[in-house]
């Protein structure tokens, strides 16, 4: 009986000692830390100067944690937003439950490598193991949009189409998103004005990496009744920083063009040219401003017969006059008739060249063409006759050689019975 009592007491002591070691749940106050906003910063990369939110989830296990507080520790350069306290009082956290708290943090104005933000909880309850939480954050230069405008051609002729190009560069490190140019503002002097023909193309760009550029283009038709007046185009471009989501806008940019008036005294030229012959003519052009103009011609029909004396000309300062010469070479085998070609002076000026192939000269050339065609036919007939004669000679020689060959004798002998019978 005494042994039983001793064994019972030993068992009670062992149970008392082992239960806390094996059956009890350890008291912990754990912390999970992350960046929760804005969406572009949840990957741990933020832009210089932006505000982002750090959230901490604090969980009590093994018992209720009373008078819980959480303190945030920021790396150098990062600061709490105005009104934020480093330590947040969270009250009691029951066993198995969590409480979430957050801080608004401002990134530094300079680029930083990956650094650590730490949140550490505290409780007045005894026996809790404190587990601080951390998250990594790095800062890159915010997106920075810069825009510039150019105009081509400049100066432009009255009535000419002008291409306005906006070049946009992201001089930051963070991507810029939803890049969209503003509507261009157009101002002019005197009687000058511009009419939008198309653009912008494209209307927007979804993303632009740091250090990259893109362009937007508009086409305007410019007009002025007085040479030398100017038109100014102005605009900006906007987008959003990928990390912060904040709007990014370039400074204003502008470009001015001068509208000149190019005068072409002749807009229609009539030439009478015989088939196979050449004619020369000229176009008188004047301009009262310095400008480079280009000369082109139509293709197809009579445009292919025209040869321009120059591909372009640059008027000196103060303008001047220029005579564009050209030649028309009518092919030999052309039927009499009216043919049309075009010579373009700059963009809007069209000189129509009408070529009359016919008349006495045209008939003479047509007759010459007929004689030449007859001669070509005669040559073809002679060639055919020569080839036929050669074939005839070849065949005749071959036939004579065949006739001179000895006859073919049979090597077969008659049967003996037939030989006896014949004797």
HELIX and SHEET records of a PDB file:
HELIX    1   1 UNK A    2  UNK A   22  1                                  21    
HELIX    2   2 UNK A   39  UNK A   41  5                                   3    
HELIX    3   3 UNK A  301  UNK A  305  5                                   5    
HELIX    4   4 UNK A  359  UNK A  403  1                                  45    
HELIX    5   5 UNK A  416  UNK A  422  1                                   7    
SHEET    1   A 5 UNK A  79  UNK A  80  0                                        
SHEET    2   A 5 UNK A  98  UNK A 106 -1                                        
SHEET    3   A 5 UNK A  51  UNK A  61 -1                                        
SHEET    4   A 5 UNK A  28  UNK A  37 -1                                        
SHEET    5   A 5 UNK A 129  UNK A 130  1                                        
SHEET    1   B 5 UNK A  45  UNK A  47  0                                        
SHEET    2   B 5 UNK A 133  UNK A 140  1                                        
SHEET    3   B 5 UNK A 112  UNK A 122 -1                                        
SHEET    4   B 5 UNK A  65  UNK A  73 -1                                        
SHEET    5   B 5 UNK A  87  UNK A  93 -1                                        
SHEET    1   C 4 UNK A 145  UNK A 152  0                                        
SHEET    2   C 4 UNK A 161  UNK A 170 -1                                        
SHEET    3   C 4 UNK A 213  UNK A 223 -1                                        
SHEET    4   C 4 UNK A 193  UNK A 201 -1                                        
SHEET    1   D 4 UNK A 156  UNK A 157  0                                        
SHEET    2   D 4 UNK A 253  UNK A 260  1                                        
SHEET    3   D 4 UNK A 229  UNK A 235 -1                                        
SHEET    4   D 4 UNK A 185  UNK A 188 -1                                        
SHEET    1   E 4 UNK A 205  UNK A 208  0                                        
SHEET    2   E 4 UNK A 176  UNK A 181 -1                                        
SHEET    3   E 4 UNK A 237  UNK A 241 -1                                        
SHEET    4   E 4 UNK A 247  UNK A 249 -1                                        
SHEET    1   F 4 UNK A 262  UNK A 264  0                                        
SHEET    2   F 4 UNK A 278  UNK A 287 -1                                        
SHEET    3   F 4 UNK A 320  UNK A 329 -1                                        
SHEET    4   F 4 UNK A 306  UNK A 308 -1                                        
SHEET    1   G 5 UNK A 268  UNK A 272  0                                        
SHEET    2   G 5 UNK A 349  UNK A 357  1                                        
SHEET    3   G 5 UNK A 337  UNK A 345 -1                                        
SHEET    4   G 5 UNK A 291  UNK A 297 -1                                        
SHEET    5   G 5 UNK A 312  UNK A 315 -1                                        
END                                                                             
